[in-house]
Amino acid sequence: MTTPDVTVVVAVFNTMPYLTECLNSLVGQSIGLDRLEVVAVDDGSTDDSGAELDRFAERYPGTVKVLHQPNSGGPAMPSNRALELATGRYVYFIGSDDYLGEEALERMVTCADTNDSDVVIGKMVGTNGRYVRQSLYKANDSDVSLYGPELPFALANTKLFRRDLVERYKLRFPEDVPVGSDQPFTIEACVRARKISVVADYTCYYAVKRGDASNITYRADHLARLRCTGVIMDHAAGLIEAGPNRDAVFKRHFTWELSKLIQDDFVGLDDETKRDICAGVTRLADTYLTDPLSDSLPVKLRARLRLAQRGAVDELCRAISEEAEHGAPPFHLEDGRAFARYPGFRDAGLELPDRCFELVGEIVPGRLANKTELIESEWVQNGEELALALTVRVGVVGDTGSAVVRLVEGAMPKSADKPRARRLPDKHDLPPAQGEFTRETASDGNSTLVRALIPLAPRKAKRGVRVFVDVAGGTYEIPVRGDGKPMPLARRWHSEVDPYRAAAHLNTKGRVVISTGPLHPPKTSLGSRLRSRLTGAMRSKRK
């Protein structure tokens, strides 16, 4: 009997009817049944999963092997049992509620053989609303690093592993880790691998979020996930020495696993569970959250982790609940630095360093846009002169002398549509702001009111009202929204002989726009109008 190219391991527990699609996707692989081995272990299913496995084993006796065992509580034990029976040159793991693209195994085996890879990662996508990060799959890569920015966020075992590597290092799944038991296996395999490759030009794996949300990751409680995360990180620390490489891997665990423990639902937990979570975060942060790693985290997460690490349960709950109700807190600007004013900031009782709350290398247009709004606006006319007077609320306090309002021609770039603001390029060139400006802290102490008096020139123009403010070494441009605010009525101004009209309105995105132009625009000739319409029609056809 020839050695199969690949053994697919399937740990099964109550996954009907998804299991049928999973198995059909395996026996239908383009690699062919003669090059394929499927080892499925039924972990004490109480639905029809065991019978479905037996049906496939009977139908494909040379390919599908099935074992039945009492329930073990997780995928680790059945996966280990399947590994003992695997005979393929490579081994591949699939969730029994997921399925493969038809050419998946053939493409990954070819990639491994061509590049002499010990680990191959095939492109994965989510279905039924399951989130799968896609940045790893931008292009095929014959040699990707575990210590880059992407692979640490793809540590599931749904990969092709050279079985010689697995057996040489006796890689197995920890059976006392019900959640994330694949991570120690995957991390060690990637640490030991000579080369890790990515197949990105074909969708190899379809990850299914079950309609009943009974995937084990979705069922586990906070303390179980905390304990398992600790086991994973301790195991990885034994393989990767302290420094930038370990930080690169652990950025995932602080960003994902630990972050999820201190989100909105933390507030509703009982007091003992809150304290236990903070104690667990404290141990892991004390041991693994280095200053460079801490600085690389978003300020929202860094502040929450540091509050948990300090055991400041009340302040952490306030930080979470206040942000959920009112949005992110304002930035306190001071000496060119910016600090998010979460509970605990400069709290003498906690004595947390300012760095815990500082904006470090993070771009925050969305946060600034959310806190920027028009308060009021009006025209101020003096003879033939007209100015726009307005008051705008901006979500910064402290050293706010850089905050000005400008009238800007031209649309914002499309990249600013989602965050509704943008950080200007470092080498931008802005002319001096026109007009008079005053700034004062709002009565709530959480924002600054910028009052502007901007003179209008008698010319034809359409300009957006935008705030410009310097935050943590960068200048942000923030269109002012006027949702629900009354706009001043159109105003005639300039001279009786040559009158102009000024109007304020909201565009389709709710942004305030100021239009100026002659009250009586000069009439164009019939020939000019026809030429203009003809040119417009030709452009439309080209589009």
JOGIVEN-V291972 format. One record per run of one state. SS is the DSSP state (H for helix, E for strand, L for the rest). FROM is the first residue (numbers start at 1). LEN is the number of residues. If there is no record, write none. Layout:
# JOGIVEN-V291972
SS:FROM:LEN, SS:FROM:LEN
This chain:
# JOGIVEN-V291972
L:1:5, E:6:7, L:13:5, H:18:10, L:28:5, H:33:3, E:36:8, L:44:5, H:49:11, L:60:4, E:64:6, L:70:5, H:75:11, L:86:4, E:90:6, L:96:3, E:99:2, L:101:3, H:104:12, L:116:3, E:119:9, L:128:7, H:135:3, L:138:3, E:141:1, L:142:9, H:151:3, L:154:6, E:160:3, H:163:6, L:169:12, H:181:12, L:193:3, E:196:13, L:209:7, H:216:4, L:220:2, H:222:16, L:238:6, H:244:12, L:256:3, H:259:4, L:263:1, H:264:5, L:269:2, H:271:18, L:289:2, H:291:6, L:297:2, H:299:11, L:310:3, H:313:14, L:327:4, E:331:4, L:335:2, E:337:4, L:341:13, H:354:4, E:358:1, L:359:6, H:365:6, L:371:2, E:373:10, L:383:2, E:385:10, L:395:1, E:396:3, L:399:5, E:404:6, L:410:4, H:414:3, L:417:5, E:422:2, L:424:12, E:436:6, L:442:6, E:448:8, L:456:5, E:461:11, L:472:2, E:474:6, L:480:1, E:481:1, L:482:9, E:491:4, L:495:4, E:499:8, L:507:4, E:511:8, L:519:7, H:526:17, L:543:1
